[in-house]
Amino acid sequence: MPERIIATTAAIELIGKLQQQHGNLMFHQSGGCCDGSQPMCFTEGEFRTGQSDVCLGEVGGCKFYMGRDQFEYWKHTQLILDVIPGRGSSFSLEIPLGVRFHTRSRVFSDEELTILPEIYTIDSDK
């Protein structure tokens, strides 16, 4: 079954490094202005999710949330969490390391679209 969010080896390695330093982590991508459209990595619970967010799945053992409005735009794609060089201007945990998380995407095939798992809101039982 296709996953809505996956990660590159580089992203998984960086997640592991950040988990050693900060413990459990989470991601959120809001689609807001400036760096808000980039995935942001936080210590789990540091960023408050709400009814306007959906959980796309997990990468490296970390839940990945996205603002519902942005999800509507990206729902036909698989997001690929990656790492690129450069400092962002956000509060994401990787920024002091001189790198930043970045999402790429690929369009799901028609067949994949028919078997995708449901997304859920944070108020759901899943």
N, C-alpha and C positions, 0 to 999 in steps of 0.2 A: 504494500500500500504506500502510495507517495506521502511524503511528509510536507507540511507547509513551510517548515523552517529546518534548514540543515546548516552545517558549519564546515568550513575548510579545516584542514589539519592545523594551519597556523592559528586559526581562531580557537580551536579546542586547546592548543598548547597555551595560548594566552589566558584563556579562561582558567586552566589549571593553575597557572602562576598566580593569578589574581585570587583564586580560591584559597591558596596557601597563605596569602597575605591578609585576606578580608573575610574568609569564611564563605557561607552560602551567598550566592549571587542571584540576580535577576536582570532581565533586559526589558527595556521599554523603547518603542519607537512611536513618536507622536505625530509626525508629519507637520509639526509646527515650523515656524520660521527659523532661520539661521541653523544652528546645529540640532534643532529639535527634529529634523527630518532624518538624522543619523541615529542608529541604535545607541542607546545609552545603557551602560552597565552600572548597576548599583549593588550595594550590600542588600541582601534580601530584606524587604520591608522598608527600606529607606525611601523608596518612591511609592507613594500611595496610588494604587490602581483603583478604578471605580467602574461604574456601569457603562461608561463610554469607552471602555477598553475590552479587548478580547485576547485570549491566550491562544497563540498559534501552535504551541508545543514547547518542547525543551531542546536546548543545545548544551552539551557538556554538563548535563544535570541541572541546568538553570532554565526556569520558565522564561518564555519570550512573549511579551505583551505588545500589542499595537493598538493605537487609537482606532476605534470603530470606523470613523470616517476615512482614515487612510487605508484600513483593511478593505473597504468597499472598492477602493481604487486598485488594490493589489491582489484581490482574492483569486484571480485567475493565474497567479504566478507562484512559483516556489521561491522563497527567499533563501539566499545563501549568505550566511554571516561570514565575513572575511576580515582581515586586518590589513591596513595600509599605513605607510609611514606618514608622519606629520602629526602635529598637535592640533586638536580641535579646541574650541573655546567653551567646551561644556564641562559639566561636573562628573562626567563618566570616569570610572576608576582607572582606565588605561591611559588617560591623557598624560600623566606625569612620566610615562615610559617613552614618550615620543612617538607613539603609534595611536591609531584609533580604529575602532570597529567600523565596518562599512557593510551595507547590504547590497548584494547584486540580486538579480532575479532571472528566472527563465519561465517562459509561458508553459503551463501544463498542457499536455495533449488532451484531445477531446475524451479519450478513454480515461485518462487520469482524473479529469474533472468529474466523471460520473462516480468514481469510487473514493474521492477525497473524504477524510474523516471530518466530522462536524467541528466547527470551532465552538468555543464556549466562553461565556462571560465569566468574570471572576465570582459572580454570585451563584454559579452553577455547582452541582455536586461533583463534577468530574475533577 
